[in-house]
């Protein structure tokens, strides 16, 4: 939630400075691009798993591995108390991002299996960009900037491209 961005430094386990990337850093953009490429590989692999097992089994494996990795990295960065400190500060609204993330992965794997990687990615990216612009326009993110004509034109072009990619595939 807005205003809680730097609250991690008040946690006993997280007294050391949190690893960050500067807002305008090229490394931030590189991180996001790498995540986008990794997402395609992740979804392709999970769709393959779902060929021989229920989609929920692939989703469960994905979430279990992610949880273990997060716990290990958290313990490495902040010490062994990281998982317990996190659970002690748990807030009910934290359930929503987890549910939305799980839904996103489920929808992605289902899309990859039934529509293919390109159509699924085009539809997801178009939806994310449109909703992202609205989130920034309404101030739902701390780093959101004003949305101008250039951004709306870019979104319209991306949406048109997504329609061309998805057309005759669904």
Secondary structure, DSSP 8 states (H G I E B T S, - for coil): -TT-TTGGGGSGGG-S------TT-HHHHHHHHHHHHHHHHHHHHHHHHHHHS-HHHHHHHHHHHHHHHHHHHHHHHH-TTHHHHHHHT--TTHHHHHHHHHHHHHHHHHHHHHH-HHHHHHHHHHHHHHHHHHHHHTT-STT-----HHHHHHHHHHHHHHHHHHTTT-
